[in-house]
């Protein structure tokens, strides 16, 4: 390593002439715009011949950078002179490297033979001899103690003579306090922060049987010192090459540690060391992981030539010197005897790859030629804003990390520099070797080989914009060959393949959906969840800052997000902008969220507070009555436990069973849906191609069949909700239900005739009278509205709990406490049945009085909902107090929301999600359809069981009477 120079300028003249030719064609460069700063991936190329006298050429940025920029307070920087690829202090000046500064500070030194007035604070330095062996690096503190005036600059000073010798010695370097590296003599204290790099060198050598074998990592601490402390670009290039040679080792003391710290992520602090400077290290070697990787691979660039990819590459040697730059050709990576494919755009498949079998003999010859001395970086030449730019191509080494073998780009660790072949040399000084003319001599040269067995250059083409190309990705897969086991043979064959592939994509819709439509849908889902939470909070009369409110928000958000994800997936299917992986990422979470929301919704619906109000009154006498429309029922000799209740219980049982049957009724048939789906799919499958088209066909058929069933059910089938209301009127029974303490539904089933427990003749006469009457079945005298959404008074639920308290205590065996509340209980054979009858009669009397406005401290008003309230399913203007409630007329039969009839959309959405998810997993429509049918059957059975048990518990009806 020449310090601070990089390469002999004369050796670069042929490459500069080649660069001029490139600049005149594909890399033509306009006048640089100072306002446009390069990024770690994109560079504005500038010709080195355009650099001014005070500028050097930065190989990392491909730009001319001035050396004499004077920074306030750093007057020494004005003395720097360009040295081709770096800046140096002129002859006769000391170079002082300060922490935190990129370039050294130059300070003029005085020699004893100078006659002019020298004002330097440094002691006069003797002239070194003409042929020096070393240059000396030491801390400025060594000289500070000898100076009459302490210098303001502290750091590392470079001198041409030995500071410990006043006679101008430049040939000695005492190893007791110094290290020797190339032509430098370094003080031991300077390398103390970098000695930890020896751990990586020892690990790489001790892992081999012949631990005395030479290693490229023996000088790692020196390279890291020159790069990280002295900011030497050549040393940083060498450190980057050692990182590539270590196969991008993630060890803490590896050559990659400084690059990982400053380039990969801000949280990789475990790679930091006390002696390293946390700064943006160059050259750029790693890409950051995460979303930035996905965005990087999805970007498109303007091609300079529509017919061919224009690629540019740089090749560095292991010592950090630039070996070559210029146009890149795939032949540079080809190890087969056949010609490599060219870079013509949309190359036919038969011309896009070359493959062969390489003998180990050939691989060893390639390793001898390359000698671990070629490290490639490839760039794409593209245009932007009338400028020609270079973009580094990302390199994906598939067997570098397990994440690189996955299909998620955001998990990949992409790099920017790579090797075609590398070898670990063997130290043959410790072993007897065969003569060079023997074939077996080649097997003793290396301990192991690593070569790229599969190389792919993949890019995308935009169908709508043929002049744009997706950023090419270089995919590599290395093979490691152990040669130290003794089983290797020169005739062993190993595969090699080089290919250039492309994919035509139609960009725009998928990004529009994922970046615009999906965030809007998720925002709408959040707003809907917050609104429903606020509505439920008003009905429950609870505070917002409670754990239950948070859980309710998460539950409502789960259902809303499921709808948003399904809508996004359907948009992608409709626009044909989806992929199987993207559909899975959308549909699988949506299925889980919708299942969670629907299960909680149906469980709450099945556990509502339910009361059947019997308006029937006992008949006063049965003597001489055969047909009396003014009496309540025929005489019966059956006595109940409550003396004043002699009406029949069959009407209540029949209404309760009708409610259970209504609960599991549906607006559509899943079996019919599946039948039409399979038939339509069999007819239209031949017109579909990929999996996305088939998913689109399935979703369209299932949705169309669902809509047709809803329309047919509304037009051709009588409304089961209205039929249940008619049944309640026929049975003279009202239904009072509460889903929340402050919200519920009421179905007014009071018979306009006053009784329903009668014989067939009386019932026929009642029906005839009903046809001639108008508006007498409603809760109001002049109305036939029977369904209501209720917001009961706040005291109603409290009073109801007091009525049921004796019955609930009797169930727990607290009979002694029950007697404190009911002194008139008559002992009977079955006391439990008696207490049940008493509780039922008390609740029935209470609700009858409440509906008839007969309770002084508890009343309600009846009103209609506004259009906004009906649209949003909320109650804005209500008149709820402790003693007064509100009954809203419910023309839309809102009580269906506690039944499967009112949750048909939630059920359909979950069935569609399951159908598409299982089809994506199995690619078999029959299995997916069968799963949807089984789910619907299980759903109905489970919900029926929940409703049946709740009806028995809340209406005090023995479960044995329920169907």
Secondary structure, 3 states (H helix, E strand, C coil): CCCCCCCCHHHHHHHHHHHHHHHHCCCCCCCCCCCCCCCCCEEECCCHHHCCCCEEEECCCCEEEECCCCECCEHHHHHEEECCCCEEECCCEEEEECCCCCCCEEEECCCCCCCCCCCCCCCCCCCCCCCCCCEEEEEHHHHHCCCCCCCCCCCEEEECCCCCCCCCCCCCCCCCCEEEECCEEEEHHHHHHHHHHHHHHHHHHHCCCCCCCCCCCCCHHHHHHHHHCCCCHHHHHHHHHHHHHCCCCCCCCCCCHHHHHHHHCCCCHHHCCCCCCCCCCCCCCECCCCHHHHHHHHCEEEECCCCECCEEEEEECCCCCEEEEEECCHHHHCCCCCCCCCCECCCCHHHCEEEEEEEHHHHHHHHHHHCCCCEEEEEEEEEECCEEEEEECEEEECCCCHHHHCCCHHHCCCECCECCEEEEECCCCCCCCCCCCCCHHHHCCEEEEEEEEEEEEEEEEECCCCCEEECCEEEEEEEEEECCCCCCCCCCEEEEEEEEEEEEECCCHHHHHHHHHHHHHHHHHHHHHHHHHHHHHHHHCCCCCCHHHHHHHHHHHHHHHHHHHHHHHHHHHHCCCCCHHHHHHHHHHHHHHHHHHHHHHHHHHHCCEEEEEECCCCCCCCCCCCCCCCCCCCCCCCCCCCCCCCCCCHHHHHHHHHHHHHHCCCCCCHHHHHHHHHHHHHHHHHHCCCHHHHHHHHHHHHHHHHHHHHHHHHHHCCCHHHHHHHHHHHHCEEEEEEEECCEEEEECCCCCCCCCCCCHHHHHHHHHHHHHCCCCCCCCCCCCCCEEEEECCHHHHHHHHHHHHHHHHHHCCCHHHHHHHCCCCCCCCCHHHHHHHHHHHHHHHHHHHHHCCCCCCCEEEEEECCHHHHHHCCCCCCCCCCCEEEEEECCCCHHHHHCCHHHHHHHHHHHHHHHHHHHHHHCCHHHHHHHHHHHHHHHHHHHHHHHHHHHHHHCCCCHHHCC
